[in-house]
Amino acid sequence: MTIHTFTPLQGEPLPSMGWLQHPLQLALVLVLASALTVGLGACASPPMPTDQIAVTTAAIANAEAAGAQAAAGAEMGMARDKLRRANLAVAANTPTEARRLAQQAQLDALLAQAKAESSRSQKAADEVQAASRALREEMGRKAP
């Protein structure tokens, strides 16, 4: 029985690699190794959004300090609820969902803070207008 060895372009025969004696076997091993590398990379889960949750918690605290609970209670409620759900998603090991909810909660808190600041600015503008009107009336009474 004769064993035929592959000789690329009339060169020296390939050295024996044990069970990898055929070029197709080597190609199959390389393809499987590449697929395994890509597969493992795809299985890597994104990191838990602890940074985003901390930023969101701070945004909610800032909104509360700005009086957002009174001026935008609905938005504050949504922000707190989404932050609670984000923490549950972290506990359930679903980082993508946790990050999405934390980002939405942050936006809700920022909206609530903006509404609170807008309301405060509107009240200040109303007070200035009322004072200006009172001053005009007072000036009108003193004139003969």
C-alpha positions, 0 to 999 in steps of 0.5 A: 500500500502506497501513501501519497503525500501532497506536494505543493507546486513540486516542492517538498512534501508537507511535514506530517502533523499527526491527525492533520495529514490532509489540507482539507482537515487543516482548513476545516480546523481553521474554519472551526477555530475562526467560527468559535472565536467569532461566536465567543465574541458575540456571546460577550454581554455588554457591561452592567450600566452602573455608571448610567444608573448613578448618573440617573440617580443624581439627575433625579436628586437634582430634579427633586432639589429644583422642585420638580415634584411639585411642578412635574410630578408625572415626569418624576414618577416616570423617572423613579419608576424607570430607575426602579425597573432599571435596577430590577433589570440589573438584578435580572442580568439584562444590561441592555434593558437596564441601560435603556431604562436608566437613560429614559429615567434620566431624560424624564428627570431632566424634563421634570427639572426643566419644567420646574425651572420654567415654572419658577421663571414664569412665576418670577416673570409674573411677579415682575409684571405685577410689580411693574403694573402696580408702579404704573398705577401708582405713577398715574395716580400722582400725576395731576 
